[in-house]
Amino acid sequence: MYKVKVFVTLRESVLDPQGTAVKNSLHSLSYKEVVEVRIGKFLELTIEKTDRDLDVLVKEMCERLLANTVIEDYRYEVEEVVGS
């Protein structure tokens, strides 16, 4: 089995109003050192071994459902795990 960690973030060119709101809140709590906040998503998938190419499988899932590739970028990490 594989554990796949998927990180989805807004593209740099896309405004992040939620990140701006968090940054402003941190500033109001005296964390003035914070320069920028970008909000994203983290997904953890457990995938059974398959004959299909794992990279192709994960990219398909990301591009079809997990990320909006018009405004978001994604990256992923794969870790092989022993099934229980």
C-alpha positions as CSV (number, residue, x, y, z in Angstrom):
1,M,0.0,0.0,0.0
2,Y,1.0,3.6,-0.5
3,K,0.4,6.7,1.6
4,V,0.1,9.7,-0.7
5,K,0.3,13.2,0.7
6,V,-1.2,15.8,-1.6
7,F,-0.6,19.5,-1.1
8,V,-2.8,22.0,-3.0
9,T,-2.1,25.7,-3.0
10,L,-3.4,28.7,-4.8
11,R,-1.2,29.8,-7.7
12,E,1.0,32.8,-6.8
13,S,-0.9,34.9,-9.4
14,V,-4.2,34.3,-7.6
15,L,-5.3,36.6,-4.8
16,D,-5.9,34.8,-1.5
17,P,-8.4,36.8,0.6
18,Q,-8.6,34.1,3.2
19,G,-4.8,34.3,3.6
20,T,-5.0,38.1,3.9
21,A,-7.6,37.8,6.6
22,V,-5.5,35.4,8.6
23,K,-2.4,37.6,8.2
24,N,-4.4,40.6,9.4
25,S,-5.6,38.6,12.4
26,L,-2.1,37.6,13.2
27,H,-0.9,41.2,13.1
28,S,-3.7,42.2,15.4
29,L,-2.4,39.5,17.8
30,S,1.0,41.2,17.7
31,Y,2.6,38.8,15.3
32,K,3.9,41.6,13.1
33,E,6.7,39.4,11.7
34,V,4.3,37.6,9.4
35,V,4.7,38.9,5.9
36,E,2.3,36.7,3.9
37,V,-0.1,33.9,4.5
38,R,-1.3,31.6,1.8
39,I,-4.1,29.1,2.6
40,G,-4.1,25.6,1.0
41,K,-5.4,22.1,1.4
42,F,-3.7,18.9,2.6
43,L,-5.1,15.5,1.7
44,E,-3.7,12.1,2.7
45,L,-4.7,9.2,0.5
46,T,-4.1,5.5,1.2
47,I,-3.9,3.6,-2.0
48,E,-3.7,-0.2,-2.6
49,K,-0.9,-1.5,-4.8
50,T,-2.1,-1.7,-8.4
51,D,-0.9,-2.5,-11.8
52,R,-1.6,1.1,-12.8
53,D,1.2,3.6,-12.7
54,L,0.9,5.4,-9.3
55,D,2.1,8.7,-10.6
56,V,-0.4,8.7,-13.4
57,L,-3.2,7.6,-11.0
58,V,-2.4,10.4,-8.5
59,K,-2.1,13.1,-11.2
60,E,-5.5,12.0,-12.7
61,M,-7.1,12.3,-9.3
62,C,-5.6,15.7,-8.6
63,E,-6.5,17.1,-12.0
64,R,-10.0,15.7,-12.1
65,L,-11.1,16.3,-8.5
66,L,-8.7,17.3,-5.8
67,A,-7.3,20.5,-7.3
68,N,-8.7,23.2,-9.5
69,T,-5.8,23.4,-11.9
70,V,-7.0,26.8,-13.3
71,I,-6.2,28.5,-10.0
72,E,-4.3,25.9,-7.9
73,D,-1.1,24.1,-8.1
74,Y,-0.5,20.7,-6.4
75,R,2.4,18.5,-5.4
76,Y,2.5,15.1,-3.8
77,E,4.7,12.8,-1.8
78,V,4.5,9.0,-2.0
79,E,5.5,6.7,0.9
80,E,5.2,2.9,0.7
81,V,3.6,1.5,3.9
82,V,3.0,-2.0,5.2
83,G,-0.7,-2.9,5.2
84,S,-2.4,-3.9,8.4
